[in-house]
Amino acid sequence: MTLTSKPDLVLEVRGAHRFFFSGDDSEVAALKDVSFGVAAGEFVAVIGHSGSGKSTLLNLLAGLDNPDGGSIWVGGRRISHRQRSEQSLQRGAAIGVLTQASGLVEHLTLEENVDLAAFLRHRARSSRRGRQLGLGTAGPETTREVGTGQLLGGVGLEGRRRARPSTLSGGETARANLAVALAGAPTVLLADEPTAEISRSEEQDVLRLLSELRPPEGVTVVVTHSEAVARAADRVLELHGGMLA
């Protein structure tokens, strides 16, 4: 039987388990039978105490790790348990990742960083292997791509387009990372504590931008400890001891 993803779900987690070994070789369950789906247009926040499995889940969603049981589907295609090269192509074509640490290339200007991210996403979709894997589109036909100038203007950094990453403030860096993650119109935006290192006022700016600029026909999943981020989401998933509470 051929496994397929439900057509109305952009992101789907099916019975995901992930185990690790501690220092004394005992097995620790980071995730236990986690299942959920995210439909087009949804903004989902994942909350939970430290060690509850949030970062493990995000790595699975991004195709950076594989579950020990179950599967992960992105845009109707399974991303888990595939060749690393295929996972990398699928991630490059469809997934934007936003972290609390800067993912900007220091020797490039802000404008060049966004251009590079968009170029790599287009290359992943248009490569021969990408087309064979069905990655030749950004996702739903109605997905709209925002150009570099429009993205930088949208995050309030039009006047900083020629700045180097090291000259940006904390809030500017968070907004620049968002612009890079959204370059090339990803179908899925994954964010790991995107407001952890900025002030409350800057957090509100980032939340507003997430609401305005997130993939309109894609999905956004944010791992967070912030109550403000959780309140801004359409839906909240809580992990407790590796299980959805």
N, C-alpha and C positions, 0 to 999 in steps of 0.2 A: 504494500500500500504506500502511495506517495503522500508524504506529509505536506500540507499547505497551511498558510496562515489565513485567518479570517479576513475577508476583504475589507471590512470596515475599520480594522485596526492597523495603525501605522507602526506601532511598537507592541510586541507581545512577549511575555515571559511565561513559559509553560513548565511548571513543576521543577523550578531550579533548585538544585542542591549544590553546595560548595563546602568542601572540607579541607582543613589544614592540620598540620601536625605541630604540636607545641614542643618545647625544649626537651620534655621527657618522653617524646614520641607518642604521646597520647593524642587521639584524634579530636579536633575541635570543629564543630559545625558552625560555619559562618553564615550559611543560608540553609533553610530547611523548607523544602517544598513550596517555594514562593511562586505564585501565579497571579498575573494581572495583565490587562491590556490597556493601551492608551489610544483613543480615537483621534482622528484629524482635528486640529484646532485646540486640543486640550493642553493645559498647563498643570502639571502634577508636581507636588512637593513631596519628597520622601524625608521623613523625620525619624528620630530615634536617638537614644543615648550613644555615646562613643562605644564602639565595639559591637553595635547591634547588627552590623552587616551592610551599612549604607554604601561605603566605598567599594566593598566587594561587589555589590549589586551594580554600581555604576560602571565598574570595569567590565562586567559581563555585558551590559547594555552596549558598551562601546566596542565590543569585540577585542578587548585587550586581554581577556582571560576567558576560559571556557568553564561552564558548570560541570560538576562531576555527575550530575544527572539532570535531565530536562533539556530545554532548548530555548534560544533567544531568536526572535524574528524581527527584522527591520524592513519596513516597506514591502511586506509580503515575501521576503526572502530570509532564509535561515542564515544567521551570521555565526552562530556557535558551531564548533567542531568542523570547521572547514580549514583548508590550507591557510597558513599565515598570510601568504601573499593575497589570497582571495579576501580574507578578513580585512586586510589593510586597504585593498581597493574599495570594498564595500563601505568601510569607515570613511575613507577619503571622499567617496562620491556622495554619501548620504548623511554623515553625522558631523555636527559641529560640537566641539568640546570646549567648555569654558571652566577654568579652574581659578582658585584664589591666587595662585602664583602666576607671574607673568609668563605668557607663552610667546612673547614678542622676540624677534631676532634683533639684537642690539645694533648691528652694523647697517640695518635697513631703517629708512624713515617709516613713520606710521603709515603713510600712503603705500609705500612699497610692501610693508607687512601685509596689508589687506589685499593688495594686488597678488602677492605670492600665494596667499591662502586660496583666493578665487581661482588662480591658475592651476594649482594642484588639484582642486576639486574638479575642475573641468577636464583635466588630464586623466583623472581616475575614471570619469564617466566615458570619455571618448577613446580610451585605449582599447586595443583589440580585445584584450582579456575582459575589460570592463563591459564591452558590448556583448561578449559571449555570456557574461553573467547577468545580462539584462539591466546594467547600470547606466545605460545611455541617456537617461532622463533624470531630472532633479526630483522626480516623484510624481505626484498628481499633475495633470496637464495645466492646472490653474496656478501652480507654484510661480510666484513672481520673484525674479532676481533683482536685488538692489545693487546699483553700481557703487564703486568705491567712494566717489564724491558724495553720493546720497547717503551712504552708510556713515561716513565720517560726520556729515552734517547732522544726521539723525541722532548721533551720540554726542553732539556738541563739540566735536573736535575738528571742524573744518579748518579753523585757523591754526591748527597744530599738525597739519598733514605732513609737513616736512621735518617735524621734530623727531629726535631719537628717543627710544624707549626710556633711557636713563634720565631724561629730563622731564618725564611726566610725573605728576603727583599720584598718590594712591588712588584717588577717585578717577583721574584721567586714565590710569593704567587699567582699572576695572572696565571702564567704558571702551577703551581701545581693544581689550581682550574680547569684549562682546562683539565689536565690529569684525574682528578677525574670525571669530567662531561663526558668524553669520555670512561671511563672504562666500559667494558662489551658491547661495540659496540651499542650505542643507535641509533635508526632510526632517531630521531629528536634531534638536539642540539639547545637549546634556551639560549640566552645570554642577560643579562640586564646590559648595560653600562660596558662591561668587561674591558675597558681601561681607565675608568674615573679617577682612583686613581694612575696612573703610568705615567712616563715621556714619551715624544714623541718617544725616541729611543726604550724604552721598548714596547710602543704601536706598533711600527713596527715589533718587534719580535713576539708579540702576534698575529698580523694580518697574518704574514707569517705562524705561526703555525696553525692558524685557516684554512688557505688555504690548508696547507699540510695534516692536521690531521682530518678535519671535515668529517662527515660520507659520504663516496664516493657515496653510493646509497641512502643515506637519505637526509635530508634537514637541513639547518642552518638558523635560524632567529635571528638577533641581533637588539636589541633596543639601539639606540645610539644618542648622540649629536655630535659625532666626524665626521668631514668631511672626515678624512682619512679612517675611517671604512666604511662610505657610498661609497667612491670611490672604495673600495676593493670588494664591493658586486656585484653580477650579476644583481641585480635589487633593486631599492629603492622604498619603499612605504612611503608616507607622510601623517601623520594624522594631521588634522586641525579641532579643535573643535569636536573631536570624529568621524569625517568622513574622509574617504580616499580622499585626494585632487588629 
